[in-house]
Amino acid sequence: MAKLHFSLVAPERELYSGDVDQVDAPGTEGDFGVLAGHAPFMTALKEGRVTVRDGSAVRVFDIQGGFADVTPEGLTILAEHAVEAA
Protein backbone atom coordinates (compact mmCIF):
# COMPACT_ATOMS: atom_id res chain seq x y z
CA MET A 1 0.00 0.00 0.00
CA ALA A 2 1.28 3.48 -0.89
CA LYS A 3 2.11 5.81 1.99
CA LEU A 4 0.95 9.38 2.56
CA HIS A 5 3.44 11.93 3.87
CA PHE A 6 1.78 13.72 6.80
CA SER A 7 2.89 16.73 8.84
CA LEU A 8 1.04 18.27 11.81
CA VAL A 9 2.32 21.70 12.80
CA ALA A 10 1.19 23.89 15.72
CA PRO A 11 2.55 27.39 16.47
CA GLU A 12 4.88 25.97 19.13
CA ARG A 13 6.39 23.10 17.09
CA GLU A 14 5.89 20.28 14.63
CA LEU A 15 4.05 17.50 16.47
CA TYR A 16 4.22 14.82 13.79
CA SER A 17 5.98 14.18 10.51
CA GLY A 18 6.14 10.88 8.70
CA ASP A 19 4.72 8.49 6.15
CA VAL A 20 1.37 6.96 7.19
CA ASP A 21 -1.51 4.95 5.74
CA GLN A 22 -4.40 7.35 6.52
CA VAL A 23 -5.27 10.57 8.32
CA ASP A 24 -8.81 11.53 9.45
CA ALA A 25 -9.50 15.17 10.33
CA PRO A 26 -12.41 17.45 11.37
CA GLY A 27 -13.17 19.79 8.45
CA THR A 28 -15.54 22.72 8.92
CA GLU A 29 -17.73 21.24 6.17
CA GLY A 30 -17.50 17.70 7.54
CA ASP A 31 -14.95 15.17 8.71
CA PHE A 32 -12.70 13.71 6.01
CA GLY A 33 -10.05 11.06 5.50
CA VAL A 34 -6.94 11.25 3.31
CA LEU A 35 -5.03 8.35 1.74
CA ALA A 36 -2.02 8.42 -0.58
CA GLY A 37 -2.98 9.72 -4.03
CA HIS A 38 -5.92 11.83 -2.77
CA ALA A 39 -7.03 14.70 -5.00
CA PRO A 40 -5.53 18.04 -3.92
CA PHE A 41 -7.67 20.38 -1.82
CA MET A 42 -7.45 22.89 1.01
CA THR A 43 -9.97 23.30 3.82
CA ALA A 44 -10.47 24.98 7.18
CA LEU A 45 -10.55 22.76 10.26
CA LYS A 46 -12.80 22.92 13.31
CA GLU A 47 -12.06 21.79 16.85
CA GLY A 48 -11.80 18.02 17.04
CA ARG A 49 -9.52 15.03 16.67
CA VAL A 50 -6.96 14.16 14.03
CA THR A 51 -6.44 10.40 13.82
CA VAL A 52 -3.24 9.11 12.25
CA ARG A 53 -3.18 5.44 11.16
CA ASP A 54 -0.04 3.57 10.18
CA GLY A 55 -0.52 -0.19 10.05
CA SER A 56 -1.90 -1.21 13.43
CA ALA A 57 -0.51 1.93 15.13
CA VAL A 58 -2.96 4.77 15.81
CA ARG A 59 -2.08 8.20 17.18
CA VAL A 60 -4.69 10.82 18.05
CA PHE A 61 -4.24 14.60 18.35
CA ASP A 62 -6.74 17.15 19.67
CA ILE A 63 -6.76 20.34 17.59
CA GLN A 64 -8.50 23.68 17.90
CA GLY A 65 -8.97 24.88 14.34
CA GLY A 66 -6.54 25.51 11.54
CA PHE A 67 -6.11 24.50 7.91
CA ALA A 68 -5.42 21.29 6.00
CA ASP A 69 -3.61 21.27 2.65
CA VAL A 70 -3.60 18.12 0.53
CA THR A 71 -1.08 18.18 -2.34
CA PRO A 72 0.48 15.47 -4.51
CA GLU A 73 3.33 15.45 -1.94
CA GLY A 74 1.02 14.69 1.02
CA LEU A 75 -1.07 16.32 3.77
CA THR A 76 -0.04 19.23 5.96
CA ILE A 77 -2.19 20.41 8.85
CA LEU A 78 -1.45 23.84 10.31
CA ALA A 79 -3.32 23.83 13.62
CA GLU A 80 -4.08 26.87 15.78
CA HIS A 81 -3.41 24.62 18.79
CA ALA A 82 -2.69 20.88 18.96
CA VAL A 83 -1.74 18.31 21.59
CA GLU A 84 -1.47 14.55 21.47
CA ALA A 85 -4.51 12.97 23.14
CA ALA A 86 -3.83 10.93 26.27
C-alpha positions in Angstrom: 0.0 0.0 0.0 1.3 3.5 -0.9 2.1 5.8 2.0 0.9 9.4 2.6 3.4 11.9 3.9 1.8 13.7 6.8 2.9 16.7 8.8 1.0 18.3 11.8 2.3 21.7 12.8 1.2 23.9 15.7 2.5 27.4 16.5 4.9 26.0 19.1 6.4 23.1 17.1 5.9 20.3 14.6 4.0 17.5 16.5 4.2 14.8 13.8 6.0 14.2 10.5 6.1 10.9 8.7 4.7 8.5 6.2 1.4 7.0 7.2 -1.5 5.0 5.7 -4.4 7.3 6.5 -5.3 10.6 8.3 -8.8 11.5 9.4 -9.5 15.2 10.3 -12.4 17.5 11.4 -13.2 19.8 8.5 -15.5 22.7 8.9 -17.7 21.2 6.2 -17.5 17.7 7.5 -14.9 15.2 8.7 -12.7 13.7 6.0 -10.1 11.1 5.5 -6.9 11.2 3.3 -5.0 8.4 1.7 -2.0 8.4 -0.6 -3.0 9.7 -4.0 -5.9 11.8 -2.8 -7.0 14.7 -5.0 -5.5 18.0 -3.9 -7.7 20.4 -1.8 -7.4 22.9 1.0 -10.0 23.3 3.8 -10.5 25.0 7.2 -10.5 22.8 10.3 -12.8 22.9 13.3 -12.1 21.8 16.8 -11.8 18.0 17.0 -9.5 15.0 16.7 -7.0 14.2 14.0 -6.4 10.4 13.8 -3.2 9.1 12.2 -3.2 5.4 11.2 0.0 3.6 10.2 -0.5 -0.2 10.0 -1.9 -1.2 13.4 -0.5 1.9 15.1 -3.0 4.8 15.8 -2.1 8.2 17.2 -4.7 10.8 18.0 -4.2 14.6 18.4 -6.7 17.2 19.7 -6.8 20.3 17.6 -8.5 23.7 17.9 -9.0 24.9 14.3 -6.5 25.5 11.5 -6.1 24.5 7.9 -5.4 21.3 6.0 -3.6 21.3 2.7 -3.6 18.1 0.5 -1.1 18.2 -2.3 0.5 15.5 -4.5 3.3 15.5 -1.9 1.0 14.7 1.0 -1.1 16.3 3.8 0.0 19.2 6.0 -2.2 20.4 8.9 -1.4 23.8 10.3 -3.3 23.8 13.6 -4.1 26.9 15.8 -3.4 24.6 18.8 -2.7 20.9 19.0 -1.7 18.3 21.6 -1.5 14.6 21.5 -4.5 13.0 23.1 -3.8 10.9 26.3 
